[in-house]
Every structure is written in structure tokens, then in C-alpha cells.
Amino acid sequence: MGRYIVRRLLQAIPMLFLLSLVLFVLVNIAPGGPLAGHGRSRRPDPEKAEILKRQFGLDQPLPIQYVVWLIGNDWMKVDADGDGIKESNGTRRGILRGDFGFSFKTRQPVLDEILGRLGNTVYLMTATLLIVAIIAIPVGIISAIKQYSFFDIGVTTLSFMGQAIPEFWLGMILILVFYVWLKNPATGEPLLPPGGMKSLDTGFNLWDRIQHLILPVTMGAVGWVAWYSRFLRSGMLDVIHQDYIRTARAKGLSERVVMLRHALKNAFIPLVTILALDIPYIFAGSLYVELIFSWPGMGRLYYQAATGRDYPVLMAILIFASMFTVFANLLADVAYGYLDPRIRFE
Amino acid sequence: MPREKVIKALALGTLFVLLASSLIGCGATPEPTQPPEPTDVAAEPTKAPEPTQAPEPTEAPEPTEAPEPTEAPPPTEPPPPEPEESSIVIAIPEDPAGFNPYVSDTGYEQLLMELTMLGLTDLDAEGNLFLELAAELPTIENGGVITNPVTWEMTVTWQLRDDVYWADGEQVTADDVIFTWDAISDPEGGIWAEGIDYTEGLEKVSDLSFTVHYSYTYPNYALHFGGENFVVWPEHYCDASQGFVAWDCNREPLSNGPYLLEDWQTGDYISFVRNPTYFEEGKPYIDNILVRIVPERAVIKTMLVEGDADAYMWLTPTEIDDLKEEDHIGITFSPTTRWVMRLIPNLAARGSIDPDADPHPILSDVRVRRAIRMAIDVDLLTQEIFRGYNEPVWTELFRPPYVCDIPRPEYSPDGAGDLLTEAGWTDEDGDGIRECHGCETAEEGYVMSMENMIYAEYGEELELAQQLVAEMLGEIGIDLQLSIVEGPVLWADYESGGIEQNGDFDLNMWDDGYPGLDPTDHLWAYYYSAAAEPDYGWNVGRWYNADFDALLDEAYVLDEEYRQELFCQMADILEEELPQILLWSEVDADAYATRLEGVQATVNDIMTWNVADWKVNE
């Protein structure tokens, strides 16, 4: 299997390279540009736009821009001061040497921008996925085992509601209920905070952190729980009517062992595919959750970069997301082998 | 390795990643950035404001009777409890790029800048100039300004206050101003700034004085080193080699203003503490300010209502109406307005930038432009959509200091229809849309149908206004096809396919205005002939008028009365030719908790322009 993993990783290199090329072209040829005014400046001053164009490297042809983005320009002469003479080497080292450039908006290194937010997003999304797993897996299993029971019908109804509720609306309702309406009877303060990662006037406080997690995790988890539980229920129903389950029961195994060891393992196979596709969310975050609950994460950074045409940040996020997707797919393939011994890594 | 072991290793690895990521999140609280400690130098009475309450030992009352040696000393009273520190929260929806508005101009950079940094001068809400670092305003009368009537060159000599210090104790000097200007105008790491085209250089006169050499008379000199964008940066602290737009100072500034940066959690909050060495004695009054980033405006509003936020700027008319009902929330309105919503007709045919060779088939006739203006009921728009907070505006020269008496145009759909008929646009096929029948600008039968574009970022209110305008024009037989595009697409540069720079539009609607007191740059960018060149200006309607150009050229003088006269002549030409159709000015309002005192909205700067004067009344 080690060789298989290495082979897959090697295969990913040209794929990521090709992907980077396509993404770079798409991002750069999309309508609009980073020089247009934002906020108070509806119109950029033309002289300012000219300087920005040079500082951003947008005065170069697109192929050159891609090469600089990829391998940097510290090996070539550039015209840094706009006098038409290429007098000194550039300062960019390119993403292959770990330099993702600087944000057009903040002028900060792109990696700093991403690393400043990545931990927050991974923290939120990991908590969300854990809650999803803790709720969705047992609910899906029980729904399948007790098909058409009150529990199953109730869960099915709630699942459809969970999938149908607009995420944005749900977030606002959660704030209305738990921040505006419900108060802590002891203090009179809102029951839960409306956003942020922690209270600012306290040091590290685990309960405070949990309080700040409850609403965003709830908002993010509702749709996923509904989706995963339905998926697992369906997978379990497919499996528990198979002959090998009947055989296991005939051998006298307990129902618990039959379900958990024989049925669940096989029911997980299709779920693994879905889970693998969702893993990149741990990196990319959830835009609506981060917007509503003021969570300083990757989703907001991506949104700002996309609307502000902050190409370097946009490209870095897209490349990292692509890498995560490749990695997640590999992880899924490895997991298939564990779950289904018939699958061999050739 | 057996497969089970590999799987176990993978599972353990995954678990480790999950746990580690949780820990990252939980522990992602870097140590707060310590504000620079003021040095003893700054604390010296000669250089920093002296505490007014300091008891003088010589003034201590003498005991009238000598204490009996046998008596026990009187019990000393316990010291009064330390007053609780005052704190406020300003909620903003967007993460500022830093403290430097030249890097990014969302307005939130200015908000931070005003908390920490000073320029030489600034404007109050009424548009009156006041001094910050400058000791006095140079004028011709006091000899600070010298103009050359032959060459039009100008020199301005500034004198700085001698009692302003950086937070590390260094004095703010002319070297800092010169350093800042050199950094801005550095061709490699600098940026374009107002006045840069006229400035030949800055020359140090003394530690607290410098002279600016202008190649041409620059009427806005008083705000050249101040206003809403310019502040002075410390030479001894900022690294010029990093470049003005990229230096670390932009994120970790050294204060000379009322507050010190304490901590910045990107995307979450920025906290400030009172600057003990701030030059205005006793100010600022509030000890701590927290700028909280809350992307969703509805959540900010809720926080304000619940008392978790104290200030929130740039209210929409709907928000004003919602918040003014709350007892503990006040609304402050800027006494003057700045942003004017306008229709921008393209006088060149769509896709062309040459109105002489390819005139727009409909809009190149001024009678059509006049008819469009007559058919729009601006009062209805401002009342119904903007709840009466926006006010009709019909000329660029509508606010102090240059106000021109241009009569308000009448609203008359019938008159508009007559004008269109006179211009050769009539509806002969009875479909409700006029066609060219004898018009001078289009082929016979050309249908009077155009696209109207707005930008998406403004929001629902502009979309409603667009629809209403389309209905109003539809009533006089003009068909408007409505579209909404992103600002970066509408205003992108020529090479990036910017719609306006490429002339790929008929009739756009968006808002703009000029900061400060001087409209010359604004008028130049929108109406000067040279500004019609792609990527050279924003005369995207491609309107050419030599008389206007000559008047604007002449307006670069210091004689205020003469300038007023020139601007009003320009206003007459604009009124006559209508290169843009101005509709209404937008309200500028901020909300604040009523426990806060001193908050005053302004279009000349940002909400925090007078933050040192704010007080908390618990």
C-alpha cells in the first residue's frame, strides 16, 4: 500500500500543476480587476492605478505573471520604479519555494494571511464535524434498524427540515433566540454570545470557548447531520438485508455484533466518499457561519479575496483547497481498502 | 507493515490532527502586543503635558498647631478606590487592511488611523479646518505662503507644534513629515497621493519647520499633509526599505495620536488603550476602545440594541429608522453631505470612446439628457426608498465652501415628453417606446432602448431606485434594460475590460463625491477633456468642453472669491450640457450608545475624527 500511496502522490503533482495553470488563467481573466475602487473610492485615481499595476506585477503579460507566481522573479531583472528600465532583480520567490506573494489588499504575505485564519477555521470545522459524527452516525444507524418506527419517522422529518432550512436564516434565528430573547437568569446577560471566538475581557476559559462555539457549530452542523444521517440510514438499509448479515445472525452472533461489526462497516463505504469530499471544508471553512457569527476564518478570507479580486490570496486558497481535495480522495481510497477487503491497491 | 498497523497508524494520525487542531483553536490567543512604553523623556514636564492635579509640596497647608508629642497620629484615610476604566466597542463590518488609508481605502483604515496617528491639519464636521500637528496655518497674510505670479510656483512653510511626541518618547519633527512624504513619493514602494503632481519637494528649515515647494499653485495646500488620508509616520520607527505601502508600521504603528494599539486579532478585533503621552491635556477621556469586526450588519445592529456595541457608522436609511426608536441609541447626522447619486450618460456609441466619430444614438443629444432628468421624480425616490434622509441635488457645486445658485430643475414628465418629441423621438408604432423619427443622432426607426447599470455592492435600495427610474422613464417612452454588475467589473481599468473605461455602457448610475474643501480634482477627474482618455480619468461619458477646461485650469489659484466665481461658471456649463445627471445626496449617519458623548458624523473624515473628545457617561 505504501507504493500505492507514493504513486498516487506522484500522480497528483502534474495534476496540481495543470490545475494551478487553469485556476490562474480563470482567476485572471474573470471580469473586473483589483485596481478598481472599493469602499470610499468608487473610482481609483489613474496615477494610483498605474503604480498599483506595477507593484502587483499586473503590467506583465499573463504567461509571465504565471511564471513569476510559480517560480518567482528573483532571477530576472524587473522595472521596480516604473522608469522603463529593468534595473534590479525582483523579490518574489514563487510558490514552489513557499512564497505565495502578498495580498493586494493588506500587503501582508499571503501565507501570513492564511495561517492567521487557518487555525480558527480548523478549530470550528473540526468541532462541527465531530458533532456531526456524534449525532449523525447513531441516528442513522438507529433509523435504519428501527425503520418506520416513530423515531425513524421523526428523524426523517427533522432531516428534511434540516436540509431545507437556509443556513443563513438559521444563523439569524439562532442569534435572535439565544442572544436576544433568552437571557441567563443569574446575570441577565444574553444566554449565548452573538459571535466571535471568545470573550475579550477574560483569559483562557474553556466554558467561554464552548459558549462561543455552540451557535456556529449548530448552524454549521444542522445540514450536515441531516445529510449524513440520511445517507447512513440508506447505506445501512442496503446492507442489513444482505445474505451475509442473515448468515451472521444464523451463526448466533448478537444483534449488536452483527450491526456494528458486519453491517456498519459496509454501510460506511459510500459514506466515506461523501466524507472525503467534505474534508476540504476543514480548510476552506463555511462562509455563512463565519459571516453571521463573526468567525475570523478562511471562508471570510476567501470571500473578501474573491470580491476584492485579491488574486494572490485567491490563488493560494484555491491551490491549498485543491491539495486538500487530492489528499482527501487518497484518504478515501485507502479507507475503502480497510472497509472492503476485496479492494486491492494495485 | 501489516495492513492493520498501517490503518491504526493512520487512525492515530488523524486523531492527532483533530486534537492538535482543536488545541490550535483553543489556544490561538497570541500574547497581546504591548504598546511601546513611554520613555522618561516623554514624561518630562517640558516635553509632555504636565498633570494639572499634581500637588505642589510648597502649597501644602501648614498645621496651625504643633501636634502634641503624646498624641497618636491621626488615622490615615484609605485611598479612594481606583475609578473603573471606561471602555467602548466600535463595531465595523470589514477587516481593515491596516492603519494606512493609502494602502486600502475602505474607510476602516481611516477609522484606525484617526485613533492613533495625526496629520498636520484636519477638517471638522462643518468643514472647518483645525490644526493637529501644525502650530499654525500658513497663509499669504502671515507669510507662510508665497506664490510667484509669473511662474505660478508656490512655497508653503509649516511650523509644527513642539509638544507632540511619539509613544516611545521621540519628538514629532519636520524630519518625520519629510520622511513620510519621501516614502509616499518613492517610485518603487510609494503610492499616488493628493498633491503629489504639484509637489517638487520638501525642505527642512528647522527641527520643527519645513517648506514645501510646489511647481504650481496648489489651492488645497492646507490639507495636503492632513485630512482623511495623510498622517505623519515616524522616521525612527518605520523601515523605509520596506516601502510605504508595505512597511510593518501599517499594521503596528507607533502612535502620536490619542490611542495606542494593544492587540490585533485579524478578522476578530483590534483593541486600543489610552495614550498617556497624548499632547492634548486630559485627553482622550475613554481608557479603552475595542474595534470589533462583525461582518453581518444585522448582527451589529442587534449588538447595538443589546448594549454590546457602542458605535456603528454609515447607517442606511432603514437602519436609521430602526435604531432611532431605541432609547439608549443616538443617531448623529453629518451636517453636510458628500456622496451624490448620479446618472452617467455615455455620449459616445457603446463600445466606442470617440463621441465625435461615434456619437451615442440616443444620449449624445442634450435634449434627451434633459428630458431624462425632467422625467425623474427625485423627491419620490428620496422619500419612498431613502425614507426622506437623502436630499435632492442637481449640481456638483452644492456644498460649502463653493455653493452655486443653480435653480432646481423641474420635474415634468409632460415637459420631458415634449422635449423628446422636439428632438425627433416619437412612438409611432404605439408600443409605448419611442423611435427615432427625424432625430439628429440615430438612424430612422432606431428604438429608444438602453441599458442602465448599477453596482451590486450598494444593495437593495439602489436596485429599487433603479427600478423606479426605469418606470419613470418608461412613462415617457424610454425603455431601460436593467443590469447589476460588481464594482470591480464596472470600474476596472481599460486593459482588464472595465466597462466604463471601455465605454461599454449606455447609462450608468452610481455615487461619488469629493472629500475636503477643494472640488478641483473631482471636477477634473469627471469633466476635464483629458480625463476622457482611457485609464487617465473618469470622464467616461466622454464629454469634451474647452470652456470648462479653461475655467478649471484657471481655478488653481488661492483667491477664494475668484475661485467661487470660476466654479459657478463651471456649474453653469454643467447645467447647460448635463454631462452627468445628478439626483440626490446620500445621508451620512452614525449610531452611538447614548452613554457616549461627543460622537459627530462627518463626511469630511471618519467617525473617529474627534475620538479624543469622546466621553462615557455611565
Contacts between the chains, C-beta under 8 A, distances in Angstrom:
chain1	res1	chain2	res2	distance
A	1	B	3	6.7
A	1	B	6	6.1
A	2	B	1	7.6
A	2	B	6	7.9
A	31	B	485	8.0
A	31	B	486	7.7
A	31	B	489	4.4
A	31	B	492	7.4
A	31	B	497	6.0
A	32	B	486	5.9
A	32	B	487	8.0
A	32	B	488	3.6
A	32	B	489	3.8
A	32	B	490	8.0
A	32	B	492	4.8
A	32	B	496	6.6
A	32	B	497	7.7
A	32	B	498	7.6
A	33	B	488	6.2
A	33	B	492	4.0
A	33	B	493	6.0
A	33	B	496	3.3
A	33	B	497	7.8
A	33	B	498	7.0
A	34	B	488	7.2
A	35	B	492	6.6
A	35	B	493	5.1
A	35	B	496	7.0
A	36	B	487	6.0
A	36	B	488	4.2
A	36	B	489	7.6
A	36	B	490	7.3
A	36	B	491	3.9
A	36	B	492	4.7
A	36	B	493	7.4
A	36	B	496	8.0
A	36	B	498	6.8
A	37	B	105	7.3
A	37	B	487	7.0
A	37	B	491	5.6
A	38	B	104	7.4
A	38	B	105	7.1
A	38	B	106	6.0
A	38	B	487	6.8
A	38	B	488	7.6
A	39	B	94	7.9
A	39	B	104	7.5
A	39	B	105	5.5
A	39	B	106	3.4
A	39	B	107	5.2
A	39	B	108	7.7
A	40	B	105	5.4
A	40	B	106	6.9
A	40	B	107	4.8
A	41	B	105	4.5
A	42	B	487	7.3
A	42	B	491	6.6
A	42	B	510	6.1
A	42	B	511	6.9
A	42	B	512	4.6
A	43	B	491	5.8
A	43	B	512	6.6
A	43	B	525	6.8
A	43	B	538	4.6
A	44	B	491	7.1
A	44	B	493	7.8
A	45	B	192	5.6
A	45	B	525	7.6
A	46	B	535	5.4
A	46	B	536	5.2
A	46	B	537	6.1
A	47	B	192	4.2
A	47	B	196	7.7
A	47	B	197	7.4
A	48	B	191	6.2
A	48	B	192	3.8
A	49	B	493	5.7
A	49	B	535	6.7
A	50	B	192	7.9
A	50	B	535	7.6
A	51	B	190	7.3
A	51	B	191	5.8
A	51	B	192	5.8
A	52	B	191	7.7
A	53	B	493	7.4
A	55	B	189	7.9
A	55	B	245	7.1
A	80	B	188	4.6
A	81	B	187	3.8
A	81	B	188	4.4
A	82	B	187	5.6
A	82	B	188	8.0
A	83	B	187	7.0
A	102	B	246	7.0
A	105	B	97	5.2
A	105	B	104	5.4
A	106	B	97	4.3
A	106	B	98	6.3
A	106	B	103	7.3
A	106	B	104	7.0
A	106	B	251	7.9
A	107	B	97	7.3
A	107	B	98	7.5
A	107	B	103	5.7
A	107	B	245	5.6
A	107	B	246	4.4
A	107	B	250	6.9
A	108	B	251	7.1
A	113	B	266	7.7
A	116	B	266	4.6
A	116	B	267	7.6
A	117	B	266	6.8
A	117	B	267	6.2
A	119	B	21	7.3
A	119	B	24	4.0
A	119	B	25	5.8
A	119	B	28	4.8
A	120	B	25	6.2
A	120	B	28	6.4
A	120	B	267	7.6
A	122	B	21	4.0
A	122	B	24	6.4
A	122	B	25	6.6
A	123	B	21	6.1
A	123	B	22	6.2
A	123	B	24	6.2
A	123	B	25	2.0
A	123	B	26	7.0
A	123	B	28	7.2
A	124	B	25	7.0
A	126	B	18	5.5
A	126	B	21	4.9
A	126	B	22	5.8
A	126	B	25	7.5
A	127	B	22	7.1
A	127	B	25	7.7
A	130	B	18	7.3
A	172	B	298	6.6
A	175	B	299	6.4
A	175	B	302	6.5
A	176	B	302	7.9
A	179	B	302	6.9
A	179	B	306	7.0
A	180	B	302	6.2
A	180	B	305	8.0
A	180	B	306	6.6
A	190	B	306	6.4
A	190	B	308	8.0
A	194	B	299	5.6
A	194	B	302	6.4
A	194	B	303	6.1
A	194	B	306	7.8
A	194	B	308	7.3
A	195	B	294	6.2
A	195	B	299	6.2
A	196	B	268	6.2
A	196	B	269	7.4
A	196	B	292	7.4
A	197	B	25	7.6
A	197	B	28	7.7
A	197	B	268	6.3
A	198	B	29	7.2
A	200	B	269	6.2
A	200	B	271	7.1
A	200	B	290	6.4
A	204	B	26	7.3
A	204	B	27	7.3
A	204	B	29	6.7
A	206	B	26	7.6
A	209	B	26	5.8
A	282	B	21	7.7
A	290	B	295	7.6
A	291	B	295	4.6
A	291	B	296	5.5
A	292	B	295	8.0
A	292	B	296	5.4
A	292	B	299	6.7
A	294	B	268	7.2
A	294	B	292	7.5
A	294	B	293	6.4
A	294	B	294	4.7
A	294	B	295	6.2
A	294	B	296	7.4
A	294	B	299	6.9
A	295	B	267	8.0
A	296	B	95	7.8
A	296	B	265	6.8
A	296	B	266	6.1
A	296	B	267	2.7
A	296	B	268	4.4
A	296	B	293	7.3
A	297	B	267	7.3
A	300	B	95	8.0
A	300	B	267	6.2
A	300	B	295	6.4
A	301	B	267	7.4
A	304	B	94	7.8
A	304	B	95	7.3
A	307	B	486	7.3
A	307	B	488	7.6
A	308	B	488	7.3
A	309	B	488	5.1
A	331	B	10	7.9
A	334	B	10	6.8
A	337	B	3	7.5
A	338	B	3	7.4
A	338	B	7	5.0
